[in-house]
């Protein structure tokens, strides 16, 4: 289990297609993490993942270009151990997931999201 202080050492890839949600989350997450890399869809998220090698991924599922499902699948083919937290408004989508660490339902509650991160087993 991580501490709030340890979060300051982590880099996060945050993937969300809704611009307002992405900007609000970026401001909130930037207070907790070393660096937050924002991406507007799965394709951009996949590119940033390769460039930035984040410690953690937080992603939406329903997005244009490439869905969160497709991005997660592509990333896990090469990086099985990367922790992934999904944010979604749709419980039916979340039920289809098997290889993610946590699901946080929208609208995202800051405490629930940070608690989900704190529960992860990440080596710092």
Protein Blocks (a to p, Z undefined) as FASTA:
>chain_A
ZZfklmmmpccddddfblklmmmmmmmmmmmmmbdcddfbfklmmmmmmmnopabdcddf
bdghiafklmmmmmmmmmmmlccddddfbfklmmmpmbbfbdcdddddfklmmmmmmmpc
cdZZ
